[in-house]
Amino acid sequence: MSATAPVNVLLIDNYDSFTFNLVDELRRRGARVEVWRNDVTAERALELALALPAPRLIVISPGPGRPEDAGCCQALVQAACGRVPIFGVCLGLQAIVQALGGVVGPAGEIVHGKAVWIDHEGQSVLAGLPRPLQVGRYHSLVATRLPETLEVVARYRQLVMAVAHRSAPVIGVQFHPESILTPHGSALIERVLAWAADWMPPGSAGSAGPGDA
């Protein structure tokens, strides 16, 4: 990511206590962040995102409840998919999964501040991070079935911990990268911003292929 071209972030706040920790982490990594609550309409949120100077990124924050309770988030994922890079955290991942046709259900346990080590193959924004990777979990729901368009890129046992879209710039993590329980969270955020900065819309000069991160 060029120091002269910071990523401009539209962050959708799902009324979560972690939101501004995430905002602070993004800003420490050089991003410019605008925060809007999830009661903005999806149409307005997409308009705001597209009005940001490139490179741009939509971030969907953690939050309480189920993805269908997360205001504009699912409709925004559907509207912005393939047009603006999207990064979802915790509830944000669940909103991505459900918006694209997957299913979210009980994880089998309620965790609020549990460090675990997840397995990954270094795909997408996880490239170069330790394997296994320590992360902080704060959730009771998990993706139980993915749509064809998404693939699992990290797991904890059989639980989905990260997903990536097969052809569009959409990534979600079930864990909290901004948590002290995720020691390499800052490095992950840095990779997310670099990924967003590198992406170009299809048809743009120099645009990357769909699988490039």
Buried (B, 14 or more C-beta within 10 A) or exposed (E): BEEEEBBBBBBBBBBBEBBBBBBEBBBEBBBEBEBBEBEBEBEEBBEBBEEBEBBBBBBBBBBEEBBEBBBBBBBBBBBBBBBBBBBBBBBBBBBBBBBBEBEBEEBEEEEEEBBBEBEBEBBBBBEEBEEEBBBBBBBEBBBBEBBEBBEBBBBBEEBBBBBBBEEBBBBBBBBBBBBEBBBBBBBBBBBBBBBBBBBBEEEEEEEBEEEEB
